[in-house]
């Protein structure tokens, strides 16, 4: 699910456009990572941090797949991957722990 969220802006951008330049890409990534991790942690509230990390690594995986498809589009590859990790992991962790809180509050 995290890879699908991460790949959506990469696939929707016009050829030659960089999704890292548009705020709608960041909005989609942040909201998508948060919601995916939240829903998973509501269903499976044990080891939330592992679910969040698994969802959060979807964006770097999507970036790596995009680099493999279009290597000429990325000039600073290691920094792009590091940036994608920094973009995806915090909202996934927040969504995971929020989902655990919601599950504990309304689940029992």
N, CA, C and O atoms as a GROMACS GRO file, in nm:
protein
  432
    1UNK      N    1   0.083  -0.119   0.000
    1UNK     CA    2   0.000   0.000   0.000
    1UNK      C    3   0.087   0.125   0.000
    1UNK      O    4   0.054   0.223  -0.067
    2UNK      N    5   0.196   0.122   0.074
    2UNK     CA    6   0.285   0.237   0.078
    2UNK      C    7   0.350   0.264  -0.056
    2UNK      O    8   0.370   0.380  -0.094
    3UNK      N    9   0.384   0.158  -0.128
    3UNK     CA   10   0.443   0.175  -0.260
    3UNK      C   11   0.342   0.233  -0.358
    3UNK      O   12   0.377   0.315  -0.443
    4UNK      N   13   0.217   0.192  -0.347
    4UNK     CA   14   0.113   0.248  -0.433
    4UNK      C   15   0.095   0.397  -0.406
    4UNK      O   16   0.084   0.477  -0.500
    5UNK      N   17   0.093   0.436  -0.279
    5UNK     CA   18   0.081   0.578  -0.244
    5UNK      C   19   0.204   0.654  -0.292
    5UNK      O   20   0.192   0.766  -0.344
    6UNK      N   21   0.321   0.596  -0.276
    6UNK     CA   22   0.444   0.662  -0.318
    6UNK      C   23   0.456   0.676  -0.469
    6UNK      O   24   0.511   0.774  -0.518
    7UNK      N   25   0.404   0.578  -0.541
    7UNK     CA   26   0.418   0.579  -0.687
    7UNK      C   27   0.316   0.666  -0.757
    7UNK      O   28   0.338   0.707  -0.871
    8UNK      N   29   0.205   0.696  -0.692
    8UNK     CA   30   0.099   0.771  -0.758
    8UNK      C   31   0.146   0.906  -0.812
    8UNK      O   32   0.126   0.932  -0.930
    9UNK      N   33   0.208   0.994  -0.732
    9UNK     CA   34   0.255   1.120  -0.791
    9UNK      C   35   0.366   1.101  -0.895
    9UNK      O   36   0.377   1.178  -0.990
   10UNK      N   37   0.446   0.997  -0.876
   10UNK     CA   38   0.553   0.972  -0.972
   10UNK      C   39   0.496   0.931  -1.108
   10UNK      O   40   0.552   0.965  -1.212
   11UNK      N   41   0.386   0.858  -1.106
   11UNK     CA   42   0.324   0.813  -1.230
   11UNK      C   43   0.235   0.919  -1.294
   11UNK      O   44   0.220   0.922  -1.416
   12UNK      N   45   0.176   1.006  -1.212
   12UNK     CA   46   0.083   1.106  -1.265
   12UNK      C   47   0.151   1.229  -1.322
   12UNK      O   48   0.088   1.304  -1.398
   13UNK      N   49   0.275   1.252  -1.288
   13UNK     CA   50   0.346   1.368  -1.341
   13UNK      C   51   0.375   1.351  -1.488
   13UNK      O   52   0.402   1.240  -1.536
   14UNK      N   53   0.369   1.462  -1.559
   14UNK     CA   54   0.403   1.460  -1.702
   14UNK      C   55   0.550   1.426  -1.718
   14UNK      O   56   0.632   1.452  -1.630
   15UNK      N   57   0.582   1.369  -1.831
   15UNK     CA   58   0.722   1.336  -1.856
   15UNK      C   59   0.806   1.462  -1.850
   15UNK      O   60   0.773   1.564  -1.912
   16UNK      N   61   0.913   1.456  -1.773
   16UNK     CA   62   1.000   1.571  -1.756
   16UNK      C   63   0.968   1.651  -1.632
   16UNK      O   64   1.052   1.730  -1.586
   17UNK      N   65   0.849   1.634  -1.575
   17UNK     CA   66   0.813   1.704  -1.453
   17UNK      C   67   0.863   1.628  -1.331
   17UNK      O   68   0.862   1.506  -1.329
   18UNK      N   69   0.908   1.700  -1.232
   18UNK     CA   70   0.958   1.640  -1.110
   18UNK      C   71   0.852   1.649  -1.002
   18UNK      O   72   0.815   1.760  -0.963
   19UNK      N   73   0.801   1.538  -0.952
   19UNK     CA   74   0.696   1.544  -0.850
   19UNK      C   75   0.743   1.606  -0.719
   19UNK      O   76   0.662   1.651  -0.639
   20UNK      N   77   0.874   1.610  -0.697
   20UNK     CA   78   0.927   1.672  -0.576
   20UNK      C   79   0.917   1.824  -0.582
   20UNK      O   80   0.946   1.891  -0.482
   21UNK      N   81   0.877   1.880  -0.696
   21UNK     CA   82   0.863   2.025  -0.709
   21UNK      C   83   0.723   2.075  -0.679
   21UNK      O   84   0.701   2.196  -0.672
   22UNK      N   85   0.627   1.985  -0.662
   22UNK     CA   86   0.487   2.025  -0.647
   22UNK      C   87   0.435   1.991  -0.508
   22UNK      O   88   0.460   1.882  -0.455
   23UNK      N   89   0.362   2.085  -0.449
   23UNK     CA   90   0.311   2.064  -0.314
   23UNK      C   91   0.202   1.957  -0.310
   23UNK      O   92   0.183   1.893  -0.207
   24UNK      N   93   0.130   1.937  -0.419
   24UNK     CA   94   0.025   1.834  -0.419
   24UNK      C   95   0.086   1.694  -0.406
   24UNK      O   96   0.022   1.604  -0.352
   25UNK      N   97   0.206   1.676  -0.453
   25UNK     CA   98   0.273   1.546  -0.436
   25UNK      C   99   0.302   1.520  -0.289
   25UNK      O  100   0.279   1.410  -0.238
   26UNK      N  101   0.352   1.622  -0.220
   26UNK     CA  102   0.380   1.608  -0.077
   26UNK      C  103   0.252   1.585   0.001
   26UNK      O  104   0.250   1.504   0.095
   27UNK      N  105   0.147   1.655  -0.035
   27UNK     CA  106   0.018   1.637   0.034
   27UNK      C  107  -0.032   1.494   0.017
   27UNK      O  108  -0.079   1.432   0.113
   28UNK      N  109  -0.022   1.443  -0.104
   28UNK     CA  110  -0.066   1.306  -0.129
   28UNK      C  111   0.020   1.206  -0.053
   28UNK      O  112  -0.032   1.110   0.005
   29UNK      N  113   0.151   1.226  -0.054
   29UNK     CA  114   0.239   1.135   0.018
   29UNK      C  115   0.212   1.138   0.168
   29UNK      O  116   0.200   1.032   0.230
   30UNK      N  117   0.202   1.257   0.226
   30UNK     CA  118   0.182   1.267   0.371
   30UNK      C  119   0.049   1.208   0.413
   30UNK      O  120   0.042   1.128   0.506
   31UNK      N  121  -0.058   1.246   0.344
   31UNK     CA  122  -0.191   1.195   0.380
   31UNK      C  123  -0.202   1.045   0.352
   31UNK      O  124  -0.259   0.972   0.432
   32UNK      N  125  -0.148   1.001   0.241
   32UNK     CA  126  -0.155   0.860   0.207
   32UNK      C  127  -0.080   0.771   0.305
   32UNK      O  128  -0.131   0.667   0.346
   33UNK      N  129   0.041   0.811   0.341
   33UNK     CA  130   0.119   0.732   0.438
   33UNK      C  131   0.049   0.729   0.574
   33UNK      O  132   0.043   0.625   0.639
   34UNK      N  133  -0.003   0.845   0.616
   34UNK     CA  134  -0.073   0.854   0.744
   34UNK      C  135  -0.194   0.761   0.744
   34UNK      O  136  -0.212   0.683   0.838
   35UNK      N  137  -0.277   0.768   0.641
   35UNK     CA  138  -0.401   0.690   0.638
   35UNK      C  139  -0.374   0.540   0.622
   35UNK      O  140  -0.442   0.459   0.686
   36UNK      N  141  -0.278   0.503   0.539
   36UNK     CA  142  -0.247   0.360   0.523
   36UNK      C  143  -0.199   0.300   0.655
   36UNK      O  144  -0.246   0.193   0.696
   37UNK      N  145  -0.106   0.368   0.720
   37UNK     CA  146  -0.056   0.316   0.848
   37UNK      C  147  -0.164   0.316   0.954
   37UNK      O  148  -0.169   0.226   1.038
   38UNK      N  149  -0.252   0.416   0.952
   38UNK     CA  150  -0.360   0.423   1.050
   38UNK      C  151  -0.455   0.304   1.033
   38UNK      O  152  -0.489   0.239   1.132
   39UNK      N  153  -0.497   0.277   0.911
   39UNK     CA  154  -0.590   0.167   0.889
   39UNK      C  155  -0.529   0.031   0.923
   39UNK      O  156  -0.596  -0.055   0.980
   40UNK      N  157  -0.402   0.013   0.889
   40UNK     CA  158  -0.337  -0.113   0.923
   40UNK      C  159  -0.325  -0.129   1.074
   40UNK      O  160  -0.347  -0.238   1.126
   41UNK      N  161  -0.291  -0.022   1.144
   41UNK     CA  162  -0.274  -0.034   1.289
   41UNK      C  163  -0.407  -0.044   1.363
   41UNK      O  164  -0.410  -0.093   1.476
   42UNK      N  165  -0.516   0.000   1.304
   42UNK     CA  166  -0.647  -0.024   1.365
   42UNK      C  167  -0.679  -0.173   1.359
   42UNK      O  168  -0.731  -0.231   1.454
   43UNK      N  169  -0.645  -0.234   1.245
   43UNK     CA  170  -0.671  -0.378   1.228
   43UNK      C  171  -0.573  -0.462   1.308
   43UNK      O  172  -0.613  -0.560   1.371
   44UNK      N  173  -0.445  -0.424   1.306
   44UNK     CA  174  -0.340  -0.499   1.374
   44UNK      C  175  -0.264  -0.406   1.469
   44UNK      O  176  -0.162  -0.351   1.430
   45UNK      N  177  -0.312  -0.386   1.593
   45UNK     CA  178  -0.250  -0.289   1.683
   45UNK      C  179  -0.120  -0.335   1.750
   45UNK      O  180  -0.061  -0.258   1.826
   46UNK      N  181  -0.075  -0.456   1.724
   46UNK     CA  182   0.051  -0.501   1.782
   46UNK      C  183   0.168  -0.462   1.692
   46UNK      O  184   0.158  -0.470   1.570
   47UNK      N  185   0.276  -0.421   1.752
   47UNK     CA  186   0.398  -0.380   1.679
   47UNK      C  187   0.370  -0.275   1.573
   47UNK      O  188   0.402  -0.292   1.455
   48UNK      N  189   0.310  -0.168   1.617
   48UNK     CA  190   0.268  -0.060   1.526
   48UNK      C  191   0.388  -0.002   1.451
   48UNK      O  192   0.376   0.030   1.333
   49UNK      N  193   0.499   0.012   1.517
   49UNK     CA  194   0.614   0.076   1.453
   49UNK      C  195   0.661  -0.006   1.332
   49UNK      O  196   0.710   0.052   1.235
   50UNK      N  197   0.646  -0.137   1.337
   50UNK     CA  198   0.686  -0.219   1.222
   50UNK      C  199   0.594  -0.197   1.103
   50UNK      O  200   0.640  -0.191   0.989
   51UNK      N  201   0.466  -0.185   1.129
   51UNK     CA  202   0.372  -0.158   1.021
   51UNK      C  203   0.399  -0.021   0.960
   51UNK      O  204   0.395  -0.004   0.838
   52UNK      N  205   0.427   0.076   1.046
   52UNK     CA  206   0.454   0.212   0.997
   52UNK      C  207   0.580   0.217   0.913
   52UNK      O  208   0.584   0.283   0.809
   53UNK      N  209   0.684   0.148   0.956
   53UNK     CA  210   0.809   0.144   0.879
   53UNK      C  211   0.785   0.074   0.745
   53UNK      O  212   0.835   0.118   0.642
   54UNK      N  213   0.709  -0.035   0.747
   54UNK     CA  214   0.680  -0.107   0.622
   54UNK      C  215   0.603  -0.020   0.525
   54UNK      O  216   0.632  -0.020   0.405
   55UNK      N  217   0.505   0.055   0.574
   55UNK     CA  218   0.430   0.145   0.487
   55UNK      C  219   0.519   0.260   0.442
   55UNK      O  220   0.518   0.298   0.325
   56UNK      N  221   0.597   0.315   0.534
   56UNK     CA  222   0.682   0.430   0.503
   56UNK      C  223   0.790   0.401   0.401
   56UNK      O  224   0.828   0.490   0.325
   57UNK      N  225   0.839   0.279   0.396
   57UNK     CA  226   0.941   0.245   0.298
   57UNK      C  227   0.882   0.224   0.158
   57UNK      O  228   0.955   0.191   0.065
   58UNK      N  229   0.751   0.242   0.145
   58UNK     CA  230   0.689   0.234   0.013
   58UNK      C  231   0.731   0.347  -0.079
   58UNK      O  232   0.749   0.325  -0.199
   59UNK      N  233   0.746   0.467  -0.024
   59UNK     CA  234   0.789   0.580  -0.108
   59UNK      C  235   0.932   0.562  -0.159
   59UNK      O  236   0.955   0.581  -0.278
   60UNK      N  237   1.029   0.528  -0.074
   60UNK     CA  238   1.163   0.502  -0.130
   60UNK      C  239   1.164   0.389  -0.232
   60UNK      O  240   1.238   0.394  -0.330
   61UNK      N  241   1.082   0.287  -0.210
   61UNK     CA  242   1.074   0.178  -0.308
   61UNK      C  243   1.018   0.229  -0.440
   61UNK      O  244   1.066   0.191  -0.546
   62UNK      N  245   0.918   0.315  -0.434
   62UNK     CA  246   0.861   0.373  -0.556
   62UNK      C  247   0.963   0.462  -0.627
   62UNK      O  248   0.970   0.462  -0.750
   63UNK      N  249   1.042   0.537  -0.550
   63UNK     CA  250   1.146   0.622  -0.610
   63UNK      C  251   1.251   0.536  -0.678
   63UNK      O  252   1.295   0.567  -0.789
   64UNK      N  253   1.291   0.427  -0.614
   64UNK     CA  254   1.392   0.339  -0.674
   64UNK      C  255   1.338   0.277  -0.802
   64UNK      O  256   1.410   0.267  -0.901
   65UNK      N  257   1.212   0.235  -0.801
   65UNK     CA  258   1.151   0.181  -0.924
   65UNK      C  259   1.142   0.287  -1.033
   65UNK      O  260   1.160   0.256  -1.151
   66UNK      N  261   1.112   0.411  -0.994
   66UNK     CA  262   1.106   0.519  -1.092
   66UNK      C  263   1.245   0.549  -1.150
   66UNK      O  264   1.257   0.578  -1.269
   67UNK      N  265   1.348   0.541  -1.066
   67UNK     CA  266   1.485   0.562  -1.114
   67UNK      C  267   1.523   0.454  -1.214
   67UNK      O  268   1.590   0.480  -1.313
   68UNK      N  269   1.480   0.333  -1.187
   68UNK     CA  270   1.511   0.224  -1.280
   68UNK      C  271   1.442   0.245  -1.414
   68UNK      O  272   1.496   0.208  -1.518
   69UNK      N  273   1.322   0.304  -1.412
   69UNK     CA  274   1.250   0.328  -1.537
   69UNK      C  275   1.300   0.450  -1.611
   69UNK      O  276   1.306   0.450  -1.734
   70UNK      N  277   1.336   0.556  -1.538
   70UNK     CA  278   1.380   0.682  -1.598
   70UNK      C  279   1.506   0.733  -1.527
   70UNK      O  280   1.497   0.828  -1.450
   71UNK      N  281   1.621   0.673  -1.551
   71UNK     CA  282   1.742   0.713  -1.479
   71UNK      C  283   1.788   0.855  -1.510
   71UNK      O  284   1.856   0.917  -1.429
   72UNK      N  285   1.752   0.907  -1.627
   72UNK     CA  286   1.797   1.043  -1.664
   72UNK      C  287   1.722   1.151  -1.587
   72UNK      O  288   1.765   1.267  -1.588
   73UNK      N  289   1.614   1.117  -1.521
   73UNK     CA  290   1.533   1.217  -1.451
   73UNK      C  291   1.589   1.251  -1.313
   73UNK      O  292   1.545   1.349  -1.252
   74UNK      N  293   1.683   1.175  -1.262
   74UNK     CA  294   1.735   1.196  -1.127
   74UNK      C  295   1.884   1.223  -1.131
   74UNK      O  296   1.963   1.138  -1.173
   75UNK      N  297   1.922   1.343  -1.088
   75UNK     CA  298   2.064   1.378  -1.088
   75UNK      C  299   2.128   1.350  -0.952
   75UNK      O  300   2.245   1.312  -0.946
   76UNK      N  301   2.054   1.369  -0.845
   76UNK     CA  302   2.107   1.350  -0.710
   76UNK      C  303   2.038   1.229  -0.646
   76UNK      O  304   1.962   1.243  -0.550
   77UNK      N  305   2.067   1.114  -0.698
   77UNK     CA  306   1.995   0.992  -0.659
   77UNK      C  307   2.002   0.961  -0.509
   77UNK      O  308   1.898   0.939  -0.449
   78UNK      N  309   2.120   0.959  -0.446
   78UNK     CA  310   2.119   0.924  -0.303
   78UNK      C  311   2.040   1.025  -0.218
   78UNK      O  312   1.973   0.986  -0.122
   79UNK      N  313   2.048   1.152  -0.253
   79UNK     CA  314   1.974   1.253  -0.177
   79UNK      C  315   1.824   1.240  -0.199
   79UNK      O  316   1.745   1.266  -0.108
   80UNK      N  317   1.784   1.200  -0.317
   80UNK     CA  318   1.642   1.180  -0.346
   80UNK      C  319   1.586   1.065  -0.263
   80UNK      O  320   1.475   1.075  -0.211
   81UNK      N  321   1.662   0.958  -0.251
   81UNK     CA  322   1.617   0.844  -0.170
   81UNK      C  323   1.612   0.882  -0.023
   81UNK      O  324   1.517   0.844   0.046
   82UNK      N  325   1.711   0.954   0.026
   82UNK     CA  326   1.711   0.998   0.166
   82UNK      C  327   1.594   1.091   0.192
   82UNK      O  328   1.528   1.080   0.295
   83UNK      N  329   1.568   1.182   0.100
   83UNK     CA  330   1.455   1.274   0.114
   83UNK      C  331   1.323   1.197   0.116
   83UNK      O  332   1.233   1.231   0.193
   84UNK      N  333   1.311   1.095   0.034
   84UNK     CA  334   1.186   1.018   0.032
   84UNK      C  335   1.166   0.943   0.164
   84UNK      O  336   1.052   0.927   0.209
   85UNK      N  337   1.273   0.897   0.226
   85UNK     CA  338   1.260   0.833   0.358
   85UNK      C  339   1.215   0.935   0.462
   85UNK      O  340   1.129   0.907   0.544
   86UNK      N  341   1.274   1.055   0.457
   86UNK     CA  342   1.238   1.160   0.553
   86UNK      C  343   1.095   1.211   0.532
   86UNK      O  344   1.032   1.258   0.627
   87UNK      N  345   1.045   1.202   0.411
   87UNK     CA  346   0.908   1.244   0.383
   87UNK      C  347   0.809   1.139   0.431
   87UNK      O  348   0.703   1.175   0.484
   88UNK      N  349   0.839   1.012   0.415
   88UNK     CA  350   0.740   0.906   0.435
   88UNK      C  351   0.733   0.851   0.577
   88UNK      O  352   0.624   0.820   0.625
   89UNK      N  353   0.844   0.836   0.645
   89UNK     CA  354   0.844   0.767   0.774
   89UNK      C  355   0.769   0.844   0.884
   89UNK      O  356   0.688   0.782   0.953
   90UNK      N  357   0.791   0.975   0.904
   90UNK     CA  358   0.720   1.044   1.013
   90UNK      C  359   0.567   1.039   1.003
   90UNK      O  360   0.502   1.010   1.104
   91UNK      N  361   0.505   1.066   0.886
   91UNK     CA  362   0.359   1.054   0.884
   91UNK      C  363   0.310   0.910   0.899
   91UNK      O  364   0.202   0.887   0.952
   92UNK      N  365   0.389   0.814   0.854
   92UNK     CA  366   0.349   0.674   0.872
   92UNK      C  367   0.352   0.637   1.020
   92UNK      O  368   0.262   0.569   1.069
   93UNK      N  369   0.455   0.681   1.091
   93UNK     CA  370   0.461   0.655   1.235
   93UNK      C  371   0.346   0.725   1.308
   93UNK      O  372   0.283   0.666   1.396
   94UNK      N  373   0.320   0.849   1.273
   94UNK     CA  374   0.210   0.922   1.336
   94UNK      C  375   0.077   0.853   1.308
   94UNK      O  376  -0.005   0.839   1.398
   95UNK      N  377   0.055   0.812   1.185
   95UNK     CA  378  -0.068   0.743   1.150
   95UNK      C  379  -0.081   0.609   1.219
   95UNK      O  380  -0.191   0.570   1.260
   96UNK      N  381   0.029   0.539   1.233
   96UNK     CA  382   0.026   0.410   1.301
   96UNK      C  383  -0.013   0.423   1.446
   96UNK      O  384  -0.098   0.349   1.495
   97UNK      N  385   0.049   0.517   1.516
   97UNK     CA  386   0.017   0.533   1.657
   97UNK      C  387  -0.120   0.597   1.678
   97UNK      O  388  -0.187   0.570   1.778
   98UNK      N  389  -0.163   0.681   1.585
   98UNK     CA  390  -0.298   0.736   1.594
   98UNK      C  391  -0.401   0.624   1.572
   98UNK      O  392  -0.503   0.620   1.641
   99UNK      N  393  -0.375   0.537   1.478
   99UNK     CA  394  -0.464   0.424   1.454
   99UNK      C  395  -0.472   0.331   1.574
   99UNK      O  396  -0.579   0.279   1.606
  100UNK      N  397  -0.361   0.310   1.641
  100UNK     CA  398  -0.361   0.228   1.762
  100UNK      C  399  -0.446   0.294   1.870
  100UNK      O  400  -0.522   0.226   1.939
  101UNK      N  401  -0.432   0.426   1.884
  101UNK     CA  402  -0.512   0.500   1.982
  101UNK      C  403  -0.661   0.491   1.948
  101UNK      O  404  -0.743   0.469   2.038
  102UNK      N  405  -0.696   0.508   1.823
  102UNK     CA  406  -0.835   0.499   1.781
  102UNK      C  407  -0.888   0.358   1.805
  102UNK      O  408  -1.001   0.340   1.853
  103UNK      N  409  -0.809   0.258   1.772
  103UNK     CA  410  -0.851   0.120   1.793
  103UNK      C  411  -0.874   0.086   1.939
  103UNK      O  412  -0.967   0.014   1.973
  104UNK      N  413  -0.788   0.139   2.027
  104UNK     CA  414  -0.804   0.115   2.171
  104UNK      C  415  -0.924   0.191   2.226
  104UNK      O  416  -0.995   0.141   2.314
  105UNK      N  417  -0.946   0.310   2.175
  105UNK     CA  418  -1.054   0.393   2.227
  105UNK      C  419  -1.191   0.342   2.183
  105UNK      O  420  -1.282   0.331   2.265
  106UNK      N  421  -1.205   0.311   2.056
  106UNK     CA  422  -1.336   0.274   2.003
  106UNK      C  423  -1.352   0.124   1.980
  106UNK      O  424  -1.463   0.078   1.954
  107UNK      N  425  -1.245   0.049   1.989
  107UNK     CA  426  -1.253  -0.094   1.962
  107UNK      C  427  -1.306  -0.176   2.078
  107UNK      O  428  -1.369  -0.279   2.057
  108UNK      N  429  -1.282  -0.132   2.201
  108UNK     CA  430  -1.326  -0.213   2.313
  108UNK      C  431  -1.442  -0.154   2.386
  108UNK      O  432  -1.490  -0.212   2.483
   0.00000   0.00000   0.00000
